[in-house]
Amino acid sequence: MATILELREVPHWSYSALNTYLNMCSLKYAFQYVYKTEQERTSASLPFGKAFHTAATTHAKNVMQGKRMTLPELHEVFAEWFKVECSASSNLVFKNGESINSLIEQARFMLDALLARWIDWDNIVSVAHAFKVNVPGLNKPLIGEYDMVIKEGEGTTIVDWKTSAQRWSESKADKDFQATAFSFAYLMEADHDTIPAFRFDVVTKTKNPSLENHYTQRTKDDLHRFSLLALAIERAVKKEVFLPAETSFSCRDC
Amino acid sequence: MLKLNASFSKKVPADEEFSSQSYHASIEAELPDGLTDKQLKDKIHDTFELVRESVEAEIGNVQSNGSESRQHIRYPQGKRSSGNKQQDNIPASTKQINYLLDLARTQGMKPGELLEQAGVTDLKRLTKVECSRLIDELNGNAKAA
């Protein structure tokens, strides 16, 4: 099976690129994917999220092999990756009062919440599962990586780990573009004929971190709409329609 | 009909101080039509590898006939030279380092292992050439696995 890095070697679309164009800012998309400009600054939340993700992936892979990681082991994975990711980032910026050490300490509580509320002990199908599918009409394939695929009853659920500064609202998962893109990809993969369920495992970056499972389900109409949106984005990019989203939530980190 | 040109040149220190010896090879190959992106990329990679290895082997032969075989020279870790001093000083780009980190992560390496292999305590100290070599090494590991 190809890794996500191998899939990235040929021209492609990713959920992240589509989402940046559609929901963040089309000009940010142009800077990142067309002009490939170096970022002026990197928010510390980016290496934090990557390191947390690496720790969760390591834990899930161990669970698949019947092993259980302890909190100190998991925290060490996080700390090592976070430090190296921070040192590799350009112009790293922290929010008020945060530092590398304070974020490493914060992660300990978050990983504790992840371990305490972990429910997938014997139903993991795959971890870091890369995919590449064709979207009818698009010139480039859609690629991505499911964090984890699990079996729940007779059905399949795609799981995505998120860290968030605050708790998610009830409706956030139902509107999330990633769940739609990944559900579409899963259905398009060979030998799949049902739309999977999608679960966001959100660990809050709060004083008392918690892990919440947010389930959502897409319909065929949602997936059809996704493919039309992807086509519209590709057409707009080809015509170089790049405009700043003046009030985008992502402006502070761009 | 697609044509592929691959060339590789390398300068190595010559016997006299402050002088260098250049080695260059190029190859032109015709590629069949109808290749997929992946096949085309593989052909380019293989052809380039062939030219590069040929140049390296030639340098090795010349040097083993003279003094020490180039292929057996061990550079201090993290200080490997490309033979081109100007190029050696260009720091690795953020994109290169991020790719290296992603590659290490995909292969289940620990950051400490990566830094040890790189011979540095901070990846930002790597030059473009060193980072590129490390990427090649890790890619080689992935292919061998």
Chai-1 contact restraints between the chains, C-beta under 6 A:
chainA,res_idxA,chainB,res_idxB,connection_type,confidence,min_distance_angstrom,max_distance_angstrom,comment,restraint_id
A,T3,B,T106,contact,1.0,0.0,6.0,A-B,restraint_1
A,L5,B,D102,contact,1.0,0.0,6.0,A-B,restraint_2
A,L5,B,T106,contact,1.0,0.0,6.0,A-B,restraint_3
A,V10,B,D37,contact,1.0,0.0,6.0,A-B,restraint_4
A,T54,B,R105,contact,1.0,0.0,6.0,A-B,restraint_5
A,E80,B,P111,contact,1.0,0.0,6.0,A-B,restraint_6
A,W81,B,P111,contact,1.0,0.0,6.0,A-B,restraint_7
A,V84,B,P111,contact,1.0,0.0,6.0,A-B,restraint_8
A,S87,B,D122,contact,1.0,0.0,6.0,A-B,restraint_9
A,A88,B,I97,contact,1.0,0.0,6.0,A-B,restraint_10
A,A88,B,L123,contact,1.0,0.0,6.0,A-B,restraint_11
A,S90,B,T94,contact,1.0,0.0,6.0,A-B,restraint_12
